[in-house]
Amino acid sequence: MAEGTIKRLTDKGFGFIDTGSENDMFFHSSNLEGVSYDELREGQRVSYTEGQGPKGPRAENVKLV
């Protein structure tokens, strides 16, 4: 699993993970495991698997580290 840092959260139930490369990874609240969207904060470390969504790459199986 890849790891990154939550870079930005929105009030619409999705956010972006700083992957350490120039491209951030999109994630949706439906792809969280073991944590609710309301518990997330910017700057937290997460692990995830890279998947493909309808609009491009997205993080799946997102968990707090």
C-alpha distance (Angstrom), angle and dihedral (degrees) to the residues before:
residue distance angle dihedral
M1 . . .
A2 3.78 . .
E3 3.80 121.8 .
G4 3.77 132.9 -146.6
T5 3.79 145.2 147.8
I6 3.78 126.5 -95.5
K7 3.78 103.8 -108.7
R8 3.79 102.6 177.1
L9 3.80 138.2 4.6
T10 3.79 125.4 -164.2
D11 3.79 131.6 -154.6
K12 3.83 88.5 -120.3
G13 3.82 96.7 72.6
F14 3.77 102.3 -95.8
G15 3.77 138.8 87.9
F16 3.78 147.4 169.6
I17 3.80 132.8 -102.2
D18 3.80 122.4 -146.2
T19 3.81 101.6 -131.2
G20 3.79 96.5 -174.2
S21 3.80 91.3 -106.7
E22 3.78 127.9 88.8
N23 3.82 92.4 -92.1
D24 3.81 121.4 72.8
M25 3.81 118.6 -144.9
F26 3.82 119.0 -122.3
F27 3.81 118.9 -137.1
H28 3.80 133.9 -178.4
S29 3.80 125.9 -147.9
S30 3.82 89.2 -115.4
N31 3.83 88.1 66.6
L32 3.83 94.9 59.9
E33 3.81 121.6 111.6
G34 3.80 124.8 -161.6
V35 3.79 94.6 -5.0
S36 3.80 135.7 70.2
Y37 3.78 122.6 -127.2
D38 3.82 90.6 -116.2
E39 3.83 90.5 60.6
L40 3.82 93.8 57.7
R41 3.79 122.5 100.4
E42 3.78 131.3 -173.6
G43 3.81 110.8 -96.9
Q44 3.82 96.1 33.9
R45 3.83 117.8 131.6
V46 3.80 116.2 -119.4
S47 3.78 137.5 178.3
Y48 3.79 122.1 -142.1
T49 3.77 145.4 160.5
E50 3.78 120.3 -119.1
G51 3.79 114.2 -114.3
Q52 3.76 139.1 164.8
G53 3.78 123.5 -108.4
P54 3.81 131.1 -175.1
K55 3.82 91.3 -88.6
G56 3.81 99.2 38.7
P57 3.80 139.0 -77.6
R58 3.79 118.4 1.9
A59 3.80 138.3 172.8
E60 3.79 116.8 -108.1
N61 3.81 131.7 -174.0
V62 3.82 90.4 26.6
K63 3.83 112.5 -171.1
L64 3.79 134.6 170.0
V65 3.81 114.0 -106.6
